[in-house]
């Protein structure tokens, strides 16, 4: 009996979060968490849950200006070393976005391993901004090339990390941000004091900061004063900016 061929896996975009705008003028792609190594296909519902709430909030905040939000469903759960499967799928998702919507700016917003995928895939010409929440980044290894940063040039980048993160080391995201800042001045990093990996203690503040950054980058609105200050401040100040409790409740733009 002939052996059946293994089916080729494909990544896909989830349906638009919330009602799709009448005319799409920008897109945010949500990249869920993943594993360091796994050849299994992610459980779609569980994987998307980590970023779906954030995506719905962004879609709601930007719908009047034409923002569409999609969750990226990966082929594999794992990054898988040099294969970098999650980054490959993020790049595919940007290309699929351009195919669907045309020449619109794209923001990659990822959590955990999805944060690494967002940062790694930022070199696509359609990407104008990146958000990495509690990103999983590899330890420095003298035997391996450091995590690349040149692809971030010309993009606006926000990294957010809880200081008590027990799963992904906030010091590694700080070191990455230091290197990225040398290649691109438009990099900022906020620290969420005492918060853990899921950033649940200050969930509303993190959501407000992310919305401020994403809508400012995609629609050229300008950023809130804390984001402006973080982008303008030299290292380490702009890369260890504390996220104030209550951020977003009294937010005022210029």
Backbone bond lengths (Angstrom), bond angles and torsions (degrees), N, CA, C in turn:
res aa  C-N    CA-C-N  psi(-1)  N-CA   C-N-CA  omega(-1)  CA-C   N-CA-C  phi
1 X - - - 1.467 - - 1.530 109.34 -
2 X 1.307 115.70 132.82 1.461 119.82 -179.84 1.524 110.17 -66.20
3 X 1.327 115.28 139.28 1.460 119.81 179.64 1.519 109.66 -76.91
4 X 1.342 114.88 134.42 1.461 119.10 -179.87 1.518 110.28 -72.12
5 X 1.321 115.57 140.14 1.462 120.21 178.08 1.524 109.87 -72.60
6 X 1.316 115.62 143.49 1.460 120.12 176.11 1.528 109.06 -69.80
7 X 1.326 118.24 127.92 1.459 119.52 -178.91 1.522 112.06 -63.10
8 X 1.309 115.92 141.04 1.460 121.05 179.67 1.525 108.44 -76.89
9 X 1.308 116.04 127.35 1.462 120.09 178.76 1.521 110.11 -82.89
10 X 1.305 115.91 145.53 1.456 121.06 176.50 1.515 109.44 -130.70
11 X 1.321 115.90 144.02 1.455 120.37 171.71 1.527 107.83 -75.75
12 X 1.318 116.06 166.16 1.458 118.52 176.90 1.522 109.92 -153.86
13 X 1.320 114.57 159.46 1.460 121.08 173.34 1.518 109.08 -93.99
14 X 1.321 116.61 133.52 1.449 119.94 172.91 1.512 110.26 -68.87
15 X 1.323 115.09 165.36 1.466 118.56 178.29 1.528 110.42 -63.37
16 X 1.310 116.27 158.46 1.455 121.14 179.90 1.516 110.28 -55.67
17 X 1.327 116.37 133.22 1.454 120.58 177.78 1.524 109.06 -77.03
18 X 1.324 116.29 113.86 1.458 120.36 -175.54 1.515 110.24 79.01
19 X 1.332 116.81 179.57 1.470 120.33 179.43 1.529 111.31 -61.18
20 X 1.323 116.40 134.51 1.461 119.49 178.82 1.522 109.56 -73.69
21 X 1.342 116.94 137.78 1.469 119.69 177.82 1.532 111.21 -59.17
22 X 1.312 115.97 154.09 1.462 120.03 178.70 1.525 110.82 -60.31
23 X 1.321 116.43 -38.51 1.465 121.77 176.99 1.528 107.70 -134.65
24 X 1.321 117.18 118.67 1.463 121.69 -178.04 1.526 109.42 -83.19
25 X 1.322 116.00 123.39 1.464 120.29 -179.82 1.525 112.62 -116.22
26 X 1.339 117.89 -7.34 1.459 122.33 176.47 1.526 107.96 -163.40
27 X 1.331 115.97 157.14 1.464 120.87 -176.80 1.520 109.80 -136.38
28 X 1.326 116.19 138.18 1.456 121.60 169.55 1.522 107.79 -112.36
29 X 1.321 116.30 128.96 1.465 122.74 179.26 1.527 108.56 -106.06
30 X 1.340 116.10 122.44 1.454 122.08 -177.69 1.527 109.77 -94.26
31 X 1.324 115.82 123.89 1.460 122.29 -176.43 1.528 109.21 -110.62
32 X 1.331 117.65 109.86 1.463 121.26 -176.08 1.522 113.04 -69.82
33 X 1.325 114.50 172.27 1.462 121.27 174.84 1.524 109.99 -67.14
34 X 1.320 115.67 164.13 1.455 121.14 178.00 1.512 110.41 -150.33
35 X 1.309 116.42 -165.24 1.458 122.35 179.56 1.527 109.85 -116.97
36 X 1.318 115.16 160.26 1.463 118.27 178.51 1.523 110.25 -66.09
37 X 1.346 116.24 -43.48 1.455 120.72 -179.55 1.521 109.78 -140.35
38 X 1.313 117.27 122.90 1.462 121.99 174.09 1.516 109.13 -172.90
39 X 1.322 115.84 132.12 1.460 121.20 176.96 1.524 111.44 -98.29
40 X 1.317 116.91 6.96 1.458 120.08 -179.28 1.523 110.55 -83.51
41 X 1.302 115.31 151.16 1.458 120.21 175.22 1.533 108.40 -75.71
42 X 1.336 117.82 136.55 1.466 119.12 -179.65 1.526 111.50 -64.51
43 X 1.315 115.81 149.26 1.465 120.79 170.02 1.522 106.67 -74.56
44 X 1.312 117.27 111.33 1.472 122.10 -168.01 1.525 112.92 -54.65
45 X 1.326 116.65 -46.61 1.467 119.52 -175.30 1.522 110.87 -66.15
46 X 1.337 116.80 -46.34 1.457 120.65 -177.60 1.527 111.29 -67.06
47 X 1.325 116.31 -42.85 1.463 119.68 -178.37 1.526 111.37 -64.02
48 X 1.324 116.46 -42.33 1.463 120.47 -176.98 1.514 112.49 -72.02
49 X 1.336 116.94 -24.69 1.466 120.30 -175.38 1.519 112.21 -59.10
50 X 1.341 116.51 -31.60 1.461 120.06 -176.16 1.522 113.23 -66.38
51 X 1.317 117.36 -22.85 1.469 119.56 -177.13 1.533 112.96 -124.06
52 X 1.325 117.64 -7.46 1.462 119.42 -174.57 1.531 112.26 -63.97
53 X 1.327 117.53 -42.95 1.464 120.15 179.92 1.520 110.99 -61.52
54 X 1.328 116.03 -44.02 1.470 120.07 176.98 1.513 110.28 -60.11
55 X 1.336 117.11 -44.83 1.462 120.96 -178.81 1.510 112.81 -63.51
56 X 1.323 116.85 -39.59 1.467 119.53 178.24 1.515 111.47 -63.11
57 X 1.329 116.35 -41.01 1.460 119.63 177.87 1.514 112.29 -63.45
58 X 1.333 116.37 -41.39 1.465 119.80 178.38 1.530 110.81 -65.74
59 X 1.331 116.45 -42.50 1.466 120.29 -179.90 1.523 110.45 -61.74
60 X 1.321 116.49 -42.29 1.461 120.80 179.98 1.530 111.15 -64.71
61 X 1.345 116.28 -42.47 1.456 120.28 -177.69 1.530 112.16 -69.07
62 X 1.351 117.01 -30.08 1.462 119.06 -175.22 1.506 116.15 -109.36
63 X 1.345 116.98 4.67 1.467 119.05 -173.76 1.531 112.28 -61.40
64 X 1.324 117.48 -39.17 1.465 119.97 -178.52 1.520 111.92 -61.84
65 X 1.317 116.75 -25.45 1.465 120.91 179.52 1.522 112.18 -97.17
66 X 1.339 116.88 2.93 1.456 119.70 174.79 1.510 115.34 95.59
67 X 1.345 118.17 26.36 1.461 120.69 -179.03 1.527 110.81 -86.84
68 X 1.324 115.93 128.60 1.465 122.37 172.15 1.522 108.46 -111.12
69 X 1.339 116.66 143.11 1.460 121.75 -178.87 1.523 109.61 -125.61
70 X 1.324 116.03 134.25 1.463 121.72 178.84 1.524 109.68 -134.00
71 X 1.321 117.13 141.57 1.464 122.15 168.76 1.525 108.23 -86.12
72 X 1.325 116.86 137.00 1.459 122.16 175.84 1.526 108.49 -90.51
73 X 1.324 116.45 125.38 1.461 121.86 176.80 1.530 108.11 -99.86
74 X 1.334 115.68 116.00 1.458 121.75 -175.12 1.535 112.87 -75.58
75 X 1.311 115.07 161.84 1.469 120.69 172.34 1.521 111.74 -76.69
76 X 1.323 116.20 -34.97 1.460 121.74 -176.36 1.524 109.04 -131.08
77 X 1.310 116.17 155.33 1.466 120.25 176.41 1.516 112.00 -75.11
78 X 1.355 116.72 -26.32 1.450 120.45 -171.43 1.523 115.50 -101.51
79 X 1.337 113.98 155.17 1.463 121.51 171.91 1.529 109.51 -68.72
80 X 1.328 115.16 -44.93 1.461 123.40 172.02 1.531 114.05 65.82
81 X 1.313 114.24 54.68 1.461 121.50 171.54 1.512 114.04 56.37
82 X 1.327 115.52 -132.68 1.465 120.23 -176.02 1.523 113.10 -67.64
83 X 1.335 117.13 -15.27 1.469 119.44 175.98 1.522 111.01 -66.01
84 X 1.335 116.93 -32.59 1.468 122.22 179.09 1.534 111.45 45.22
85 X 1.328 114.98 51.09 1.467 119.55 -173.40 1.528 113.78 -57.13
86 X 1.321 117.09 -38.61 1.465 118.67 -177.67 1.526 111.42 -67.86
87 X 1.325 116.39 -36.61 1.462 119.86 176.36 1.527 110.80 -68.19
88 X 1.331 117.05 -39.30 1.465 119.90 175.99 1.529 110.61 -58.76
89 X 1.335 116.18 -43.41 1.460 120.07 -178.31 1.520 111.45 -68.92
90 X 1.337 116.56 -33.96 1.462 119.45 176.31 1.527 110.66 -64.40
91 X 1.342 116.54 -42.14 1.467 120.10 177.75 1.523 110.93 -63.95
92 X 1.340 116.43 -42.50 1.463 119.90 176.08 1.530 110.30 -58.46
93 X 1.325 117.33 -41.41 1.468 121.10 -177.81 1.522 111.29 -63.98
94 X 1.329 116.99 -37.48 1.471 119.54 176.82 1.527 109.69 -64.89
95 X 1.320 116.77 -43.95 1.466 120.18 178.77 1.526 111.57 -62.94
96 X 1.325 116.70 -39.33 1.461 120.39 177.42 1.523 110.91 -66.38
97 X 1.318 117.12 -36.01 1.464 121.21 176.96 1.521 110.98 -62.41
98 X 1.331 115.97 -44.48 1.470 120.13 178.09 1.523 110.15 -63.48
99 X 1.329 117.18 -39.98 1.466 120.31 178.59 1.531 111.04 -61.61
100 X 1.328 116.48 -40.43 1.466 120.10 -177.09 1.524 113.22 -77.48
101 X 1.329 115.60 -42.93 1.463 119.15 -167.56 1.521 114.29 -112.29
102 X 1.323 117.21 -9.03 1.448 118.90 -179.43 1.522 112.05 87.09
103 X 1.309 114.89 -154.72 1.466 121.98 -173.64 1.523 110.36 -81.48
104 X 1.330 116.34 79.69 1.467 120.97 178.24 1.524 108.62 -121.56
105 X 1.341 117.71 149.71 1.468 119.38 177.64 1.524 110.69 -71.68
106 X 1.329 115.31 146.71 1.457 121.90 -176.75 1.523 109.63 -124.69
107 X 1.322 115.37 136.78 1.462 121.56 170.53 1.518 108.34 -110.48
108 X 1.325 116.93 131.49 1.463 122.78 173.68 1.525 107.77 -98.36
109 X 1.324 117.16 121.43 1.461 121.62 -178.92 1.519 108.97 -124.72
110 X 1.333 116.96 113.47 1.454 119.92 -174.31 1.511 113.41 -128.21
111 X 1.317 114.94 153.85 1.467 123.53 178.41 1.521 109.12 -116.82
112 X 1.363 116.20 135.97 1.453 120.89 174.36 1.538 109.39 61.07
113 X 1.321 118.38 -123.15 1.460 120.83 178.21 1.523 110.67 -64.99
114 X 1.329 117.02 -27.41 1.457 120.49 174.05 1.516 112.25 -65.44
115 X 1.345 116.60 -28.83 1.458 120.01 174.87 1.514 111.61 -66.02
116 X 1.339 116.34 -40.58 1.463 119.25 175.77 1.521 110.48 -64.17
117 X 1.336 117.14 -41.01 1.463 120.66 179.18 1.523 110.80 -62.25
118 X 1.330 116.74 -40.02 1.467 120.59 179.33 1.527 110.90 -63.45
119 X 1.331 115.90 -45.99 1.463 119.93 -179.74 1.523 111.36 -65.20
120 X 1.321 117.31 -41.80 1.467 121.50 -177.25 1.526 111.71 -68.31
121 X 1.341 118.22 -31.70 1.467 121.96 -172.40 1.523 113.41 -95.43
122 X 1.312 117.20 8.35 1.468 120.66 -173.03 1.517 113.97 -70.30
123 X 1.333 117.99 -9.57 1.456 119.50 -176.31 1.515 115.44 -73.07
124 X 1.320 118.22 -12.35 1.470 120.00 177.92 1.532 109.33 -61.26
125 X 1.317 116.44 137.33 1.475 120.34 -172.90 1.521 113.26 -62.85
126 X 1.327 118.37 -20.88 1.467 120.27 179.55 1.522 112.60 -78.99
127 X 1.329 117.73 -17.47 1.461 121.14 -175.92 1.524 109.87 -81.14
128 X 1.339 115.98 125.13 1.462 118.67 177.50 1.522 112.28 -113.12
129 X 1.358 117.81 -9.71 1.461 119.70 -177.49 1.522 110.47 -158.70
130 X 1.336 114.49 157.38 1.464 121.96 -177.43 1.522 109.00 -140.65
131 X 1.325 115.44 137.08 1.465 122.03 171.62 1.524 107.35 -122.65
132 X 1.331 116.97 126.55 1.463 121.87 177.92 1.521 108.17 -123.25
133 X 1.330 116.20 111.03 1.459 122.19 -179.03 1.528 108.92 -99.75
134 X 1.335 115.59 123.46 1.472 121.30 -178.90 1.532 110.97 44.26
135 X 1.332 117.77 52.89 1.468 119.10 -172.35 1.521 112.68 -67.41
136 X 1.339 115.38 141.81 1.454 121.36 171.72 1.512 106.98 -85.10
137 X 1.329 116.05 117.98 1.458 121.57 179.40 1.527 108.31 -127.56
138 X 1.321 117.74 144.69 1.464 120.18 -175.60 1.517 112.57 -72.35
139 X 1.327 114.88 154.54 1.462 120.91 173.86 1.523 109.34 -63.75
140 X 1.332 115.76 147.94 1.463 119.71 173.85 1.526 109.46 -62.01
141 X 1.312 115.51 132.99 1.458 121.12 -176.70 1.522 108.06 -137.02
142 X 1.336 115.58 117.13 1.472 118.93 -176.62 1.521 111.30 -64.72
143 X 1.338 117.34 -19.18 1.464 120.26 -178.45 1.520 112.60 -88.14
144 X 1.323 117.01 -8.56 1.467 120.90 -177.82 1.517 110.01 -124.65
145 X 1.326 115.66 156.57 1.456 119.88 177.10 1.525 109.63 -67.67
146 X 1.332 117.90 142.22 1.465 119.21 178.27 1.525 111.08 -66.99
147 X 1.313 115.56 158.06 1.467 120.39 177.37 1.535 108.68 -55.82
148 X 1.339 118.58 128.18 1.470 120.42 -173.86 1.522 113.06 -67.83
149 X 1.325 115.81 151.61 1.471 121.23 178.24 1.526 112.00 -130.40
150 X 1.333 118.31 -13.94 1.472 119.87 -175.01 1.519 112.16 -61.70
151 X 1.333 117.69 -29.52 1.464 120.57 -179.27 1.525 112.85 -66.03
152 X 1.347 117.18 -12.73 1.465 121.28 -179.11 1.528 112.52 -85.48
153 X 1.309 117.22 -10.36 1.464 120.34 -179.17 1.527 110.09 -57.57
154 X 1.327 116.16 131.60 1.457 121.04 179.17 1.515 114.26 84.61
155 X 1.349 117.28 -2.21 1.464 121.14 177.90 1.526 109.47 -107.01
156 X 1.325 116.02 154.29 1.457 120.46 172.97 1.527 107.56 -95.21
157 X 1.334 115.75 131.03 1.461 120.40 -168.31 1.525 110.71 -128.43
158 X 1.323 115.53 130.54 1.465 122.63 175.18 1.519 108.81 -123.07
159 X 1.331 116.71 127.35 1.456 123.28 173.44 1.525 107.60 -118.01
160 X 1.326 116.76 134.38 1.463 121.93 179.07 1.523 108.07 -128.76
161 X 1.344 116.49 132.23 1.464 119.28 -176.99 1.519 110.13 -146.10
162 X 1.326 116.43 135.72 1.455 121.52 173.86 1.521 110.19 -76.27
163 X 1.327 116.64 139.25 1.462 119.79 -176.56 1.528 112.55 -72.04
164 X 1.337 117.82 -19.25 1.465 121.70 178.70 1.523 111.97 -107.88
165 X 1.320 116.29 27.78 1.464 120.24 179.91 1.526 109.45 -63.79
166 X 1.326 115.62 121.83 1.455 121.11 -177.45 1.517 113.03 -94.23
167 X 1.337 117.80 -6.28 1.467 120.53 -176.22 1.522 112.71 -111.46
168 X 1.307 117.98 -39.44 1.458 120.86 177.66 1.524 107.93 -123.23
169 X 1.304 116.17 129.64 1.463 122.35 -171.07 1.527 110.99 -72.53
170 X 1.352 118.64 116.44 1.464 119.72 179.49 1.523 113.00 -63.85
171 X 1.329 117.11 -25.14 1.466 119.06 178.97 1.526 110.82 -67.14
172 X 1.318 117.22 -32.03 1.461 119.96 178.09 1.524 111.51 -68.48
173 X 1.324 117.11 -37.50 1.473 118.37 178.00 1.526 110.50 -70.41
174 X 1.346 116.94 -30.62 1.466 119.54 175.73 1.525 110.32 -66.17
175 X 1.333 116.63 -45.44 1.472 119.50 179.86 1.530 110.79 -63.41
176 X 1.329 116.00 -39.97 1.463 119.21 176.79 1.527 110.00 -61.37
177 X 1.335 116.55 -45.77 1.467 120.46 -179.05 1.527 111.24 -61.74
178 X 1.326 117.08 -36.46 1.467 120.53 176.86 1.522 110.92 -59.50
179 X 1.327 116.55 -46.60 1.464 119.91 179.81 1.528 110.82 -67.78
180 X 1.332 116.33 -40.05 1.469 120.12 -179.32 1.526 111.34 -64.75
181 X 1.318 116.49 -35.84 1.471 120.71 -178.78 1.524 111.29 -63.76
182 X 1.333 117.03 -28.23 1.458 120.49 178.47 1.524 111.28 -71.62
183 X 1.331 116.29 -28.01 1.467 120.89 179.57 1.519 112.23 -92.45
184 X 1.320 116.26 -18.36 1.465 120.48 -172.92 1.520 108.57 -156.76
185 X 1.299 117.27 115.38 1.466 120.36 -177.41 1.531 112.23 -69.21
186 X 1.350 117.84 -20.38 1.455 120.84 -176.06 1.530 112.27 -86.59
187 X 1.324 115.03 52.02 1.465 122.30 178.04 1.523 108.29 -123.01
188 X 1.327 116.96 132.00 1.460 120.66 174.28 1.526 108.76 -137.57
189 X 1.309 115.14 157.76 1.463 121.04 -178.27 1.526 108.36 -141.72
190 X 1.321 116.08 130.88 1.464 121.90 178.52 1.522 109.44 -111.28
191 X 1.317 115.50 140.19 1.457 121.88 175.49 1.522 109.20 -106.31
192 X 1.335 115.22 133.06 1.461 121.32 179.95 1.524 106.74 -103.46
193 X 1.321 116.49 103.04 1.452 122.04 -170.92 1.516 112.13 -60.63
194 X 1.315 115.61 127.01 1.464 126.26 175.28 1.525 114.01 70.13
195 X 1.342 118.29 -0.03 1.465 118.95 -179.70 1.526 109.85 -81.63
196 X 1.340 114.41 157.93 1.454 121.12 -175.53 1.531 110.17 -103.91
197 X 1.319 116.56 -163.44 1.460 120.61 -170.94 1.528 113.42 -62.17
198 X 1.309 117.20 -41.25 1.461 119.83 -177.07 1.513 114.95 -76.71
199 X 1.351 117.34 -5.86 1.465 122.34 -179.96 1.535 111.35 51.62
200 X 1.323 115.38 40.83 1.470 120.24 -176.74 1.522 112.99 -84.98
201 X 1.326 117.04 -29.82 1.457 119.91 -176.59 1.528 111.27 -62.44
202 X 1.318 116.30 -36.08 1.472 121.74 179.22 1.524 109.51 -121.07
203 X 1.311 115.84 44.05 1.458 121.09 -176.64 1.531 112.31 -55.96
204 X 1.333 117.15 -45.63 1.469 119.62 -176.31 1.519 111.10 -67.50
205 X 1.345 117.12 -36.57 1.462 119.76 178.09 1.525 111.48 -67.32
206 X 1.325 116.23 -41.70 1.465 120.01 178.57 1.527 110.38 -63.65
207 X 1.339 116.38 -41.58 1.468 119.86 178.49 1.522 111.17 -63.70
208 X 1.336 117.26 -41.17 1.466 121.09 179.92 1.525 110.97 -66.64
209 X 1.338 116.79 -41.35 1.460 120.53 178.17 1.525 110.66 -63.40
210 X 1.326 116.32 -43.99 1.462 120.50 -179.66 1.522 110.99 -62.95
211 X 1.335 116.64 -44.24 1.469 120.15 179.15 1.522 110.91 -63.15
212 X 1.327 116.82 -42.78 1.458 120.78 178.90 1.524 110.48 -58.02
213 X 1.324 115.68 -44.85 1.455 120.42 -177.56 1.520 111.88 -70.79
214 X 1.324 117.31 -48.47 1.469 121.33 -176.01 1.528 111.14 -62.96
215 X 1.327 117.15 -47.74 1.467 119.52 -178.35 1.522 110.81 -69.51
216 X 1.327 116.50 -34.69 1.460 118.97 176.54 1.509 112.26 -64.70
217 X 1.348 116.54 -40.48 1.460 120.63 -178.55 1.525 112.02 -73.37
218 X 1.321 117.36 -44.65 1.466 120.57 -174.30 1.519 112.96 -75.17
219 X 1.332 116.89 -33.39 1.467 119.92 -174.48 1.525 113.11 -114.59
220 X 1.345 115.51 10.68 1.459 120.46 176.80 1.526 111.42 53.57
221 X 1.332 115.53 39.87 1.467 120.23 178.97 1.521 112.76 -74.14
222 X 1.311 116.72 -24.03 1.454 120.17 -165.67 1.523 108.17 92.23
223 X 1.317 116.08 152.78 1.455 121.08 -175.73 1.529 110.96 -102.22
224 X 1.326 114.98 162.44 1.461 120.16 172.51 1.528 109.25 -63.45
225 X 1.320 116.31 163.71 1.466 120.34 -176.71 1.528 112.38 -60.66
226 X 1.332 120.46 -42.51 1.466 118.64 178.24 1.528 113.40 -59.07
227 X 1.340 117.33 -39.49 1.466 119.96 179.06 1.525 110.25 -69.64
228 X 1.319 116.62 -42.03 1.462 119.85 176.47 1.532 110.77 -57.31
229 X 1.329 115.67 -45.30 1.467 120.39 -178.64 1.531 110.63 -64.30
230 X 1.342 116.64 -41.17 1.464 120.08 -179.43 1.522 111.30 -65.03
231 X 1.331 117.37 -40.34 1.463 120.65 178.76 1.525 111.76 -67.70
232 X 1.323 116.50 -34.62 1.465 120.71 -175.24 1.527 112.73 -83.19
233 X 1.324 117.27 -27.63 1.467 120.64 -174.68 1.526 111.22 -71.49
234 X 1.319 116.90 140.54 1.470 119.27 176.88 1.525 110.16 -73.41
235 X 1.338 116.73 158.35 1.466 119.25 174.47 1.542 109.76 -61.96
236 X 1.325 118.12 146.39 1.467 125.66 2.05 1.522 114.72 -89.46
237 X 1.348 117.96 -2.70 1.467 120.64 -171.30 1.522 112.51 -57.89
238 X 1.324 117.04 -47.63 1.458 120.18 -177.29 1.516 114.10 -75.42
239 X 1.320 115.65 -4.30 1.464 120.62 179.69 1.526 112.04 -111.87
240 X 1.323 116.15 -1.54 1.467 121.92 173.90 1.522 109.82 -129.24
241 X 1.322 115.75 37.18 1.460 120.63 -177.86 1.528 109.44 -70.92
242 X 1.336 118.17 123.79 1.470 118.90 179.09 1.528 110.98 -73.32
243 X 1.316 116.76 137.48 1.458 121.19 174.23 1.517 107.59 -85.00
244 X 1.310 115.89 114.45 1.464 121.09 -174.58 1.521 111.42 -71.21
245 X 1.319 116.18 140.02 1.463 120.44 173.63 1.522 108.83 -60.49
246 X 1.317 116.36 135.07 1.460 120.68 -179.22 1.508 114.27 86.99
247 X 1.332 118.07 4.22 1.470 120.10 178.30 1.525 108.77 -54.22
248 X 1.304 115.15 131.15 1.473 119.59 178.62 1.506 113.19 101.82
249 X 1.337 118.37 -25.92 1.471 119.11 -177.18 1.514 112.16 -74.98
250 X 1.341 115.39 -30.42 1.462 119.07 178.47 1.522 110.49 -125.07
251 X 1.331 115.66 28.42 1.461 120.81 -175.87 1.521 110.56 -64.72
252 X 1.298 115.46 130.70 1.463 121.25 176.52 1.501 109.04 -129.37
253 X 1.304 116.28 133.40 1.460 120.80 175.20 1.512 109.19 -94.94
254 X 1.308 114.06 157.28 1.469 118.59 177.02 1.513 110.72 -64.37
